[in-house]
């Protein structure tokens, strides 16, 4: 029943922008903190950005701070990652994660979407 579906990935040039979307269903979206993670080949999966269940607070990894912005629309059961000033080092598979605000053991992951930054 639970579905986490990322979209919006693709090939972009350095300095370009891309907006990722994560559509969720099968659970009470507004009760879950959401986050974006990424994994490049040969590297560990890393947290990119996270946002609280209400959208009242958010944090971004130092590597993307000032360039990426996480947001959510609880009415649409969707979380976004606006990515600007993209760099080749941003190339990775980007994953969306949901975590219950009431039960931190309840975690769901999406399948990932590929972002490639190259000229």
JOBELQUI-V477749 format. One record per backbone hydrogen bond with DSSP energy under -0.5 kcal/mol. CO is the residue of the C=O (numbers start at 1). NH is the residue of the N-H. If there is no record, write none. Layout:
co:CO nh:NH
co:CO nh:NH
//
This chain:
co:3 nh:25
co:4 nh:6
co:4 nh:111
co:5 nh:23
co:7 nh:21
co:10 nh:12
co:10 nh:116
co:12 nh:118
co:13 nh:16
co:15 nh:85
co:16 nh:86
co:18 nh:20
co:18 nh:83
co:20 nh:81
co:21 nh:7
co:22 nh:79
co:23 nh:5
co:25 nh:3
co:27 nh:29
co:28 nh:31
co:29 nh:32
co:31 nh:101
co:33 nh:99
co:34 nh:51
co:35 nh:97
co:36 nh:48
co:36 nh:49
co:37 nh:95
co:38 nh:46
co:39 nh:93
co:40 nh:43
co:46 nh:38
co:48 nh:61
co:49 nh:36
co:50 nh:59
co:51 nh:34
co:52 nh:55
co:57 nh:52
co:59 nh:50
co:61 nh:64
co:61 nh:65
co:64 nh:67
co:64 nh:68
co:67 nh:84
co:69 nh:82
co:71 nh:80
co:73 nh:76
co:73 nh:77
co:73 nh:78
co:77 nh:24
co:78 nh:73
co:79 nh:22
co:80 nh:71
co:81 nh:20
co:81 nh:83
co:82 nh:69
co:82 nh:84
co:83 nh:18
co:86 nh:15
co:87 nh:90
co:88 nh:91
co:92 nh:94
co:92 nh:115
co:93 nh:39
co:94 nh:113
co:95 nh:37
co:96 nh:110
co:97 nh:35
co:98 nh:108
co:99 nh:33
co:103 nh:100
co:103 nh:106
co:105 nh:107
co:106 nh:100
co:108 nh:98
co:113 nh:94
co:114 nh:10
co:115 nh:92
co:116 nh:12
co:116 nh:118
//
